[in-house]
Amino acid sequence: MDAKRGFVPEDERNFSSEAIETMKTASRHVCYLLDEGYDLKQATVFVGNHFLLSERQRLAITRSVASKNQLPCPWEEPFEAVHCDHSEDKGTGRFFEYTSGIQKQDS
């Protein structure tokens, strides 16, 4: 059986390697707007319009981003997440990364 669950023919174009790079950049923009207090839906529509993203691309971004305030502190929770900090990202285009062994950094 060669079924692709939830697959639509446009996905090959919408989620190609070039499109993924655009979505990573768009995700950083949405993260920034969320951190500035904007609503997720409004930020996704605004950024999606700017980058000419399809509805499926926008939905993927909506489901993959969070503001810094929405993420748990890694040293207080068993779930550990790293935010794609746009100020330190330096253009790597990271989505959120989930990892283990995060240590609280002393200031």
N, C-alpha and C positions, 0 to 999 in steps of 0.2 A: 504494500500500500504506500503510495507516494503522495499522501495528502499533506497540505500545509495549512494548519489550523489558523484561521483568521487572515489568510493570505489573499490579497487582491492583486491583479496584474500590475497596477501602478506601483506596487511596493518595490519592484526591481529598480525603478527610477527614483522613487521617493527615499529609498534607503540604500542607494549606491554609496560607494566610498566617498565620492565628491559631495553627495547630499549629506552624509553623516558629518563631514567636516563643517558644512554650513550649519547643521543643527547644533554642533558643539559650540560654535561661535554664538549662535542664537541663544543657547542655554546659558552661556555666561552673561549675556545681556539680560535675560529674564532673572537670573540670580541677583544681578545688581539692582534691578528694579524692585524685586522682593525685599532685598535688604534695605532699600530706601522707603519701604512701607506701602508699595503699590499692591493692589489685588492681583492674585495669580491669573485669573481669567483676563483681566484688562492688560496685564503685562504680556501675556502670551499672544493676545490678539494684536497688540501694538508691534511687538517684535516679529510676530509671524507675518504681518503685513509688510514690514520693512524688508524681510528676507524672502518674501513671496513663498511662504511655506504652505503646503497642503494641510487639510484638516487632520489627516493621519499623522503628519509630522508634528503638528501643534499638539496633538493629543499625546504623542510620545514624549515631547518636551514637558508638557504639563505633568505627566506621571513620573518624571525623572528629576525634577528640581525641587528645592526647598530653600527657604531663607535660613540664615544662621540661627535665628531664634527658634525655628521649628526643629532643628537637629538637637538631639540630646548631647549633654556634655559627656565626652567619652570616658572620663574618669569617674563619673557618677552612675553610669548605666552599663549593663552588660553588652548592649548593642553599641558598636563603635562605628562611627561614620566620619568621614572627612569631607568638609564642604569644599566645593570648587571655588576657592577664594579668588575673586577676580583681581584683587590688588596684587596677589603674589603668583598668579597663574603664569604670567609671562608668555602668553600665547600658546600654551601646550594644548588647549582645547579639551581639558579633562571634563568628563561627566563626574558625578559623585563616585567616589571609590569607597568600598567597604573593606575594612581591614581589621586585623587584630593586633594587639600589642601597642596601642597608642598610649603614649605617656604624656602626662601633663607637663608642659614646659614651664620652667621657672622664669619669671619675669625679671 
